[in-house]
Amino acid sequence: MNSRQKHEQAMNFSFKAKQALIEGKFTLSQEMYQNAAQLENEVVELYIDSPDLEPTRSIILRSAVFLNLKAGETEKAKILAMRALLSVNNKEIKEQLNDALELAISLKNQDNNLTSNSFLYLKQLRQHSINYILEPSTPYYGTSVSLKSLRDFSDGYLKSLNTFSEINYRKNISPINGSLGKLSEKLIEPLITQSAYGSFRFSVANDFIKRGDESPEEVEFKSNILHKYHEEIFTNPLTGNDIEIVKTKYTADEVSAIFRPLAKINSYNSKFIIGYYDSESFQKKYIKRIIHEQRKRLITINEISIDEIGELESLVIHKYSTQSGKTLKTTISSEKLTYYEKEIILDQIESAAHNPILLNESIIVEVIFDSNIGFTFSFSDLQIQNTDIKYQRGLQEFQNKVFERILNLLEKSPEKLSDDEIQQNMLIKKIINNPAALLAQ
């Protein structure tokens, strides 16, 4: 075969590998990607030292790097990317190669001590992984991401994923198996398949091997649910008709349960930014913030009064029987767990020092009650948060902060506004009639 035929054959193997992945045939997919990478590596050798063959040369080099990554040959991908970056001039291809090199270094293989079976399993997991990156919202500590940010991300991600999985399992798998059984926790267990610093890169994949008495439908379900969630929910831009399309598939309560955790970790109050690497181009993309307008369309608000926030009590009780047959109980420990999340709707902003502002559109304020710190009120689109041990006092101070933020933004010259402040100004003009009149108060 000549170089053109080899390249076309490599693309054919790559297409078959992608189809095999969609069908959950991981071993076949791996073989196809390895065949594709091997052929493209042969083509590269004919082009890499021939800069006069541009732009074909750069395209072939990029293709070879990507195919080696998909085949799990991270060391080969790294070497090719470094060689290519020395001579490639195309700006777009150079950016893609830089991202690929960054990923190849992050995913450096360290499997020398694994058994062959474990190695194959991990390699297939990595091949079916989704690659994420967390970056700090502000580089206060450089590119370092805090453990709290990791916890907040994983909490929100898992809550949303588990709800999405439970709903899809109930709708699609339970009827096939002749029951409405609950989704087993073992079916959805995202595994960390790689991690690296800078900021914080990590890859996740779900198990794909039949375990115990799992049915074929359950095996297929768990093999594909993570990618289904990533494509349908997590990376959904929620623009145009995207929200309406989601609402045709799920009830209002289901949409709310799936997106409420994401609205929290993707808000402007979040301390981190979430990115991911596109599975085809390996370009880094960022998850867009969920703004107030989207939140209002996604989240079902069930307002609960402060009096209805109760206490959860965890008890450790020793229960035993006496010789006379009487049952006795002794409480060994008791712990009150007081934590609650809810939303409230504000139709006006009341300030202690100004007249109230009547809003054209109500705003949703998130309230978190934690017994350790009290009540936290937040409105992420204006990046405002207030915590107080007393509910009413905390709410009043929160509204005072909202009022002050509005005045500060209105007093700023347009040319001095940051990108975030421009977005905040647009929101203010939308929810308040004649905001400029507030300056006269």
Sequence and secondary structure as in RCSB ss.txt:
>XXXX:A:sequence
MNSRQKHEQAMNFSFKAKQALIEGKFTLSQEMYQNAAQLENEVVELYIDSPDLEPTRSIILRSAVFLNLKAGETE
KAKILAMRALLSVNNKEIKEQLNDALELAISLKNQDNNLTSNSFLYLKQLRQHSINYILEPSTPYYGTSVSLKSL
RDFSDGYLKSLNTFSEINYRKNISPINGSLGKLSEKLIEPLITQSAYGSFRFSVANDFIKRGDESPEEVEFKSNI
LHKYHEEIFTNPLTGNDIEIVKTKYTADEVSAIFRPLAKINSYNSKFIIGYYDSESFQKKYIKRIIHEQRKRLIT
INEISIDEIGELESLVIHKYSTQSGKTLKTTISSEKLTYYEKEIILDQIESAAHNPILLNESIIVEVIFDSNIGF
TFSFSDLQIQNTDIKYQRGLQEFQNKVFERILNLLEKSPEKLSDDEIQQNMLIKKIINNPAALLAQ
>XXXX:A:secstr
  HHHHHHHHHHHHHHHHHHHHTT HHHHHHHHHHHHHHHHHHHHHHTT GGGTTHHHHHHHHHHHHHHHTT HH
HHHHHHHHHHTT   HHHHHHHHHHHHHHHHT    TTS HHHHHHHHHHHHT EEEEEEESS TTTT   HHHH
HHHHHHHHHHHHHHHHHHIIIIITTTTTS     TTT   EEEEEEETTEEEEEE   S  TT  HHHHHHHHHH
HHHHIIIIIT    TTHHHHHHHHS HHHHHHHHHHHHHHTSTT SEEEEEE TTT  EEE     HHHHHHH  
     GGG   EEEEEEEEEE TTS EEEEEEEEEEE EEEEEEEEEEE  SSS  EEEEEEEEEEEEEETTTEE
EEEEGGGTEEEEESSHHHHHHHHHHHHHHHHHHHHHS GGG  HHHHHHHHHHHHHSSSGGGGGG 
